[in-house]
Amino acid sequence: MNKLEQETIINFNEAEATASVYTHNAALIRKLEALADSRPDEAKRERSYPDGGREYIILKRWVKVNASRILTDEQKASIAARFKRA
């Protein structure tokens, strides 16, 4: 599969407390595998596909969308100065 075909699909509805996650993303697979190992009642392995995709069932409340902060040039300079001191 080429990179364009390697999707991540998160699917849930308003009636159920769980979400289905289908992904080819290696970092997300590692995170979901760790959750399935440490919290088997809340994160379950569903299927592995021959093309490398994996499917998991997780709690819907774990699905988040986080936008990064918008920093001014002054804030960026301040953060850079702190990193240089450290």
N, C-alpha and C positions, 0 to 999 in steps of 0.2 A: 504494500500500500504506500502511496506517496503521502507526503505531509498534509496535503489538502484533504485527503480522505480520512485521516486519523482524528476523529472527532471526540468531543466530550459532550454528552447529552445528559442533562439533569431533568427528570420528569417527576412531577407530583401533582396531586389534585387537592382540592379544599376539604374533601371528606376524610382523608386518611392522614395519619401522623407520620408516614414514612415517604421517602423519596427514592427513586431509582436513579443510579448513577452509572452510565456506560462511558468508559474512557479508554483512550490509548496513551494518555499522558503518564509518563513514567513516575514523575514526582507525586502525582495524585494517586496513582496505584500504590506506591510505597506508603503513603499516608493512610489510605483506606485499608491496606493490608494490616498495618500496625493497629488501627482501630478495631478491625475484625478479630485480631488476636487478643487485644486487651479488653475489649468490651463486646463480647460475642452476642449479648442480648440486644445491643443497640445498633451494631454494624454487622451485616451478614454478606458473605460471598455468595453471589448467585451463579454466575456462569463465567467461564473463560472461553474465548473464541479462538479458532485456529490462526486468525490474522493478528493476534496479540491484544485484542480488546478484552476488557474485563467489565463485569457488571456487579454492582453492589446495591444493597438496600440499607439506607441509613435513616436516621431521624430527620424529618423535614426541618426541624428547628436548627439543625446544623448548617443548613444552606444559607450562606450570607453573601451579600454584595457589598464590598468595601471600596469606596473611592479614596484615592490618595489625597493627602492635604495639598492645597495650593499655597505655595510659599512665595513671599515677596523676595526680591533680590537681597534686601537687608537681612531677612531671616536666613536665607541660604548662606550668606557671608558669615553670620553669627554661628551657624552650625559648623561650617567649614573651619572657623577659628577654634572652636571647641575640640574638634577632631585633631587639629594640629597640636594643640596643647597636650592631648592625652597620649 
